[in-house]
Amino acid sequence: MRHRIAVVGGGPAGLTFARVLHGHGCPVTILERDPGPDARPPGGMLDLHQGLGQLALEKAGLSAEFEALSRPEAQAMRILDTDGTVLRDWRPRPDDRANPEIDRGQLRDLLLGPLDVRWGRGVTQVVPGARDGVLVRFTDGRQETFDLVVGADGAWSRVRPAVSPVTPHYTGVTSVEASLDDIDTRHPALAELIGDGSLAVYGVNRSLVAQRNSGGHVKAYARFRAPLEWHTDLDLADDEAVRSSLLALFDGWAAPVLDLLRRGTGFVHRPTYVLPVSHTWTHVPGVTLLGDAAHLMPPLGAGANLAMLEGAELAESIAAGSGDLDETVRAFEEQMWARAGRWAKITTAGLDRLVSPDPAEALAVFDQVQPSDTAERRR
Ligand SMILES: Cc1cc2nc3c(=O)[nH]c(=O)nc-3n(C[C@H](O)[C@H](O)[C@H](O)COP(=O)(O)OP(=O)(O)OC[C@H]3O[C@@H](n4cnc5c(N)ncnc54)[C@H](O)[C@@H]3O)c2cc1C
């Protein structure tokens, strides 16, 4: 029997889930709130790890395409002291494909491929236990029922309340993102400073990180500990006002580093919210969650990877069709919770050390994360 399966959200989790199901010939309805794929800027790049995001793409049959699009050289990482001294300058070997980077927009288009997304279908509520399955209500007042509703609708999931009362909480760390275009021609000194990959500078309870995306585009992130209301006297839509406030916050840092804030535009405030570490729920027949909806954690290189692998694994299990659909989902949830719980612990501890009163902690994190042979590759 064909199940009526819907996935809410066309992010990394939802699209990977749908793409793998599609590859197995299983129909799935993709419900996405955005009116189209280019409705909003896709955001910065993602590093996809071997055994996580890359494994998910393998399950979707997209490894070759990923290899062609991704940028292994962007794994490079340079760390400066706040006075501009180079503390680490790590470059990957040409054949190092442990964590190559890909632009989010490219990843989305790769996953979208032949998928038929129902754009502009914002979900307001999911009600399990209805007579004919699980009821999904939409922003336009319509409703539809499915046998399985998969909530892949991110941090502020509208599906999550159907299985869990828990909501994300603020970590005490916030960030402001800025963009720089045509870096090589418009800001060559900054281009040189950032190199092929990322630049990071760690100070007391704050950091500045810049990442080179494709096409000479750079995303910079000013991250700091602050109350959620730190900007009450600030108009966040006013780039000049945000810039001066950040320059005051990072006062005394090396001039070339502060150029990231002076030249950056399009500031976006992104407070870091998380779900509790090891968030689980009592299984509800016909509804489950994937990705950030299930386990929002600090943005330290794991969220999209986990989201994609979960999507791929759930889709494979459903396509295998060996047992009852509900038992398949239940078994998947146990597996997801165990792995996500481990990563939530790692990333929570990582955030504490990367935005810490002692900047040496951040350097220690880098030295632990990089393979032991990196010392010889540091310049
Ligand atoms: C600055 C930053 C850098 C990061 N870097 C990395 C990295 O390098 N590597 C990594 O692995 N992770 C990274 N992450 C984390 C990563 O972005 C998330 O974990 C990942 O996007 C989660 O994917 P998702 O599909 O679960 O949710 P999302 O990406 O949030 O997608 C959810 C989708 O659901 C849609 N939606 C929302 N509500 C509704 C609704 N009611 N109805 C219908 N549709 C809805 C949204 O429009 C969206 O398309 C980073 C995060 C940030 C903030």
The ligand as a Tripos MOL2 file, in Angstrom:
@<TRIPOS>MOLECULE
LIG
   53    58     1     0     0
SMALL
NO_CHARGES

@<TRIPOS>ATOM
      1 C1         25.2650   31.0640   10.7250 C.3       1 LIG1
      2 C2         25.0220   29.5950   10.6420 C.ar      1 LIG1
      3 C3         25.9970   28.7520   10.1190 C.ar      1 LIG1
      4 C4         25.7880   27.3730   10.0520 C.ar      1 LIG1
      5 N1         26.7610   26.5820    9.5150 N.ar      1 LIG1
      6 C5         26.5580   25.2510    9.4310 C.ar      1 LIG1
      7 C6         27.5480   24.3920    8.8430 C.ar      1 LIG1
      8 O1         28.5970   24.8060    8.3580 O.2       1 LIG1
      9 N2         27.2890   23.0430    8.8140 N.ar      1 LIG1
     10 C7         26.1390   22.5170    9.3300 C.ar      1 LIG1
     11 O2         25.9650   21.2890    9.3100 O.2       1 LIG1
     12 N3         25.1780   23.3130    9.8800 N.ar      1 LIG1
     13 C8         25.3550   24.6520    9.9450 C.ar      1 LIG1
     14 N4         24.3760   25.4570   10.4750 N.ar      1 LIG1
     15 C9         23.1270   24.8470   10.9610 C.3       1 LIG1
     16 C10        22.1850   24.5950    9.7960 C.3       1 LIG1
     17 O3         21.9280   25.7840    9.0910 O.3       1 LIG1
     18 C11        20.8560   24.0140   10.2820 C.3       1 LIG1
     19 O4         21.0840   23.0230   11.2320 O.3       1 LIG1
     20 C12        20.0970   23.4130    9.0890 C.3       1 LIG1
     21 O5         19.7340   24.4320    8.1810 O.3       1 LIG1
     22 C13        18.8490   22.6780    9.5620 C.3       1 LIG1
     23 O6         18.1470   22.2080    8.4400 O.3       1 LIG1
     24 P1         16.5820   21.9340    8.5300 P.3       1 LIG1
     25 O7         16.1800   21.4670    7.1860 O.co2     1 LIG1
     26 O8         16.3100   21.1040    9.7180 O.co2     1 LIG1
     27 O9         15.9250   23.3660    8.8590 O.3       1 LIG1
     28 P2         15.9600   24.7340    8.0260 P.3       1 LIG1
     29 O10        17.2110   24.8720    7.2670 O.co2     1 LIG1
     30 O11        15.6030   25.7980    9.0100 O.co2     1 LIG1
     31 O12        14.7730   24.5810    6.9800 O.3       1 LIG1
     32 C14        13.4260   24.6370    7.3990 C.3       1 LIG1
     33 C15        12.5390   24.8850    6.1910 C.3       1 LIG1
     34 O13        11.1740   24.8170    6.6320 O.3       1 LIG1
     35 C16        10.4570   25.9320    6.0940 C.3       1 LIG1
     36 N5          9.3630   26.2190    7.0500 N.ar      1 LIG1
     37 C17         9.4840   26.7750    8.2670 C.ar      1 LIG1
     38 N6          8.2810   26.8600    8.8540 N.ar      1 LIG1
     39 C18         7.3830   26.3350    7.9840 C.ar      1 LIG1
     40 C19         5.9720   26.1390    8.0290 C.ar      1 LIG1
     41 N7          5.2620   26.5040    9.1050 N.pl3     1 LIG1
     42 N8          5.3620   25.5790    6.9490 N.ar      1 LIG1
     43 C20         6.0860   25.1940    5.8680 C.ar      1 LIG1
     44 N9          7.4400   25.3680    5.7710 N.ar      1 LIG1
     45 C21         8.0770   25.9220    6.8230 C.ar      1 LIG1
     46 C22        11.4880   27.0450    6.0100 C.3       1 LIG1
     47 O14        11.0960   28.0480    5.0950 O.3       1 LIG1
     48 C23        12.7300   26.2660    5.5590 C.3       1 LIG1
     49 O15        12.7750   26.1390    4.1600 O.3       1 LIG1
     50 C24        24.5730   26.8270   10.5370 C.ar      1 LIG1
     51 C25        23.5750   27.6770   11.0550 C.ar      1 LIG1
     52 C26        23.7960   29.0400   11.1140 C.ar      1 LIG1
     53 C27        22.7070   29.9330   11.7030 C.3       1 LIG1
@<TRIPOS>BOND
     1     1     2 1
     2     2     3 ar
     3     2    52 ar
     4     3     4 ar
     5     4     5 ar
     6     4    50 ar
     7     5     6 ar
     8     6     7 ar
     9     6    13 1
    10     7     8 2
    11     7     9 ar
    12     9    10 ar
    13    10    11 2
    14    10    12 ar
    15    12    13 ar
    16    13    14 ar
    17    14    15 1
    18    14    50 ar
    19    15    16 1
    20    16    17 1
    21    16    18 1
    22    18    19 1
    23    18    20 1
    24    20    21 1
    25    20    22 1
    26    22    23 1
    27    23    24 1
    28    24    25 2
    29    24    26 1
    30    24    27 1
    31    27    28 1
    32    28    29 2
    33    28    30 1
    34    28    31 1
    35    31    32 1
    36    32    33 1
    37    33    34 1
    38    33    48 1
    39    34    35 1
    40    35    36 1
    41    35    46 1
    42    36    37 ar
    43    36    45 ar
    44    37    38 ar
    45    38    39 ar
    46    39    40 ar
    47    39    45 ar
    48    40    41 1
    49    40    42 ar
    50    42    43 ar
    51    43    44 ar
    52    44    45 ar
    53    46    47 1
    54    46    48 1
    55    48    49 1
    56    50    51 ar
    57    51    52 ar
    58    52    53 1
@<TRIPOS>SUBSTRUCTURE
     1 LIG1         1 GROUP 0 **** ****
